[in-house]
Amino acid sequence: MTERFDPAQADLRWQAAWDQAQCFRADDASTKPRSYVLEMFPYPSGRIHIGHVRNYTMGDVLARYKRMRGHEVLHPMGWDAFGMPAENAAMEKGVHPGGWTRENIANMKAQLKRLGFALDWSREIATCEPEYYGHEQALFLDLYAHDLVYRKESAVNWDPVDMTVLANEQVIDGRGWRSGALVEKRKLSQWFLKITDFADELLEGLSTLDKWPEKVRVMQENWIGKSQGLQFAFDLSNGDTLPVYTTRPDTIFGASFCAVAADHPVAQAVAAADPAAAEFIALCKQGGTTAAELETAEKLGFDTGITARHPFTGADLPVYIANFVLMEYGTGAIMAVPGHDQRDFDFATKYGLPILRVVAASADDAARPFAGEAEAGDGICVNSGFLDGMAVAEAKAAVIARAEQGGWGEGKTVWRLRDWGVSRQRYWGTPIPFIHCEICGVVPVPKKHLPVTLPDDVDFATPGNPLDRHPTWKHVDCPQCGHPARRETDTLDTFVDSSWYFLRFASQPADAPFDPAKIAQWLPVDQYIGGIEHAILHLLYARFWTRALARIGKIEVQEPFASLFTQGMVTHEVYSREEGGRDVFFGPSEIVRSGDGATLKADGQPVTVGKVIKMSKSKKNVVDPDEIVATYGADAIRWFMLSDSPPERDLPWSEAGIEGCARFVQRLWRLFAQYDASATGEDKALDRKTHQTIAAVAQDIEALGFNKAVARIYELTGATEKAAPSASRSAAIRALLLLIGPMMPHLAEEAFAGFGEGLVAEAAWPDVDPALLVDDEVTIAVQVKGKLRDTLTVAKGTPKDDLEALALASEKVQRALDGAPVRKIIVVPDRLVNLVA
């Protein structure tokens, strides 16, 4: 073995060896126990980032470990390749989205290979390829045939400059995120998936996911949002009625106004006769529709002049058109209780409406004023007529009972969850496989004509969807009547692409989306790893898609991911300097750190060292994985990703940390060079340490406690270095090599080659002798008058008399006694000796 391990040479050599041996190719015909390990696949932005490295290193360690334990492992990789960034590149750089995406995939694939991940590249997929999205179109048609897909008019955010629909998240302060134009709300015909049909089972299914983080299950439960409330209608002064739904019927005596959405029939009728109302409605059509925006936006209203009769008090409540009420939620109208809802409180404060307390901690608080904000409403009912003194739950039931007895309302279970709108007015997405015929209506594309592929000759010079403007692509004959018709030009939400990719990884027939028999073999995914930011949409949609396919008989599995792990982010401090009245940020490679301060390499002048935060391109606190690999090798960066921080917590990046990891790589290399297969002699203590470490590291990897496994490997390394040459020491060295195999595979292979034992990637996990897992020695604390003075390492079960004698023979104990006679000796077997003087 050479004096130093050279990762620049070794990394590439062993990556080529793994490829040649096809070490990581999953065998569908294998009779071994199966493990499906999957990290959320990346968007091909062009470069992998440190967060990717941490995510994939964790999955890679588990996959390699499972293979060493005799499992047939499926550990695939692919690309979530459709989406807006590619279209933005087309508009800004004059390139085709397909070429931009595929070039990025090639670059990122090379980066992942350079890190030595044990991936089955034979199953690689990219969602932008017809071989993938053609099967997605077929599945979409299957769901349509089972009445789980429909089309209806729906309100959308419309950018009048880019001529496209925007997601709520793309509306910033009422303007399009890219164009800066004031966003309008429009009604468009959109395609929907009936996720609400699965609300109950998606909610109930959460109870079976005991290997998911509790916080993710709670987030999904809240998103699905099952609630019991009251549906009733106010009588309006114009002779109409106003249906509303409330989850808090116990607060009904606190209602002081009603509010309707801008496109509610009441609002539209008022606007038809009042230009001021029409102008206000136009104002309401600006801005986003996310819950967060509705909470934070200024609350605006228009008094319709109509009143609503309170069902208990008979009071006339004013009816407003309000910008924080949406037609898509509930009935598009609300009973507003300002005392116990913050949005209602803000609105009532702005327009001088009554704010009544109807729930309080006790009757004594009935007249207590509000301290500038609404209160949640826990406690008992006050100022509420027949409800006074009732607890909230009792009052809810009482109001519902009265409403049902009086025939003016009914108890009803509702869901926060809404059907999934999947239409996107984009080019770079899966074409929705339908044809619009003036004679036959909306007609599915026959499956024999799939895939419906995207045209390559598109123009992004004009804002809007290029598919709408294409001269030929959208023109097609109706498959039913043969008359001229047009293709659907909307494409599918990219979340559809990621809602079933894990099925395609498991089975890839050319003539079908998957083989159900192979799905049954591999699914559910044993370990899924990804960021907490996907807790709601991606994970909920994947659960829905799996259940929908099961309902229509395509597969049998109900839940896609048996175990879920959400890793923390990689963070870095921020470097900045004020220039021209604004903060200018600098990257870590531009900085020289010295103590608590830092200077800019370019001019030697100081910069401000900011907080340690998530790596961000805008703050320039990013680290390039390629530079780290080129400098330190793949194993050093992999080891850094696993050490120190628990994997569910954020990991602060530091140059000192990665340098320390690189030094440990060389330290192990020097230790491995001392392996001597012919050594003799026994070191019982080292044997015990070795076997206990093997067992503990296995448990840590199984539990994804990688930082704990790293700590144990450090301990065994130190113990082995200190030990005298022996067969036990060589056995410890060999065990260490195998233990680091999943974590630092290139170093392990390079050393193992010197042992002449084949590939670590195909080696077995070291065996454990159960007898050596039990300590036969214990450490005894020796106290004098209750204070620790010495410790004794003795055989487990040493008799009481022997322990007393050893304690009295201790020089430290005799110094502590200082000649005083021992009056009493207390012995706790295997734990403690206390001498009372």
Secondary structure, 3 states (H helix, E strand, C coil): CCCCCCHHHHHHHHHHHHHHHCCCCCCCCCCCCEEEEEECCCCCCCCCCHHHHHHHHHHHHHHHHHHHCCCEEECEEEECCCCHHHHHHHHHHCCCHHHHHHHHHHHHHHHHHHCCCCCEEEEEEECCCHHHHHHHHHHHHHHHHCCCEEEEEEEEEEECCCCEEECHHHEECCEECCCCCECEEEEEEEEEECHHHHHHHHHHHHHHCCECCHHHHHHHHHHHCEEEEEEEEEEECCCCEEEEEECCHHHHHHCCEEEECCCCHHHHHHHHHCHHHHHHHHHHCCCCCCHHHHHHCCCCEEEEEEEEECCCCCCEEEEEEECCCCCCCCCCEEEECHHHCHHHHHHHHHHCCCCCCCEECCHHHCCCCCCCCCCCCCCEECCCHHHCCCEHHHHHHHHHHHHHHHCCEEEEEEECCCCEECEECCCCCCECCEEEECCCEEEECCHHHCCCCCCCCCCCCCCCCHHHHCCCCCEEECCCCCCEEEECCCEECHHHHCCCHHHHHHCCCCCCCCCHHHHHHHCCECEEEECHHHCCHHHHHHHHHHHHHHHCCCCCCCCCECEEEECCCEEEEEEEEEECCEEEEECHHHEEEECCEEEECCCCCEEEEEEEEECCCCCCCCCCHHHHHHHHCHHHHHHHHHCCCCCCCCEECCHHHHHHHHHHHHHHHHHHCCCCCCCCCCCHHHHHHHHHHHHHHHHHHHCCCHHHHHHHHHHHHHHHHHCCCCHHHHHHHHHHHHHCCCCCHHHHHHHHHHHCCCCHHHCCCCCCCHHHHCCCEEEEEEEECCEEEEEEEEECCCCHHHHHHHHHCCHHHHHHHCCCCCCEEEEECCCEEEEEC
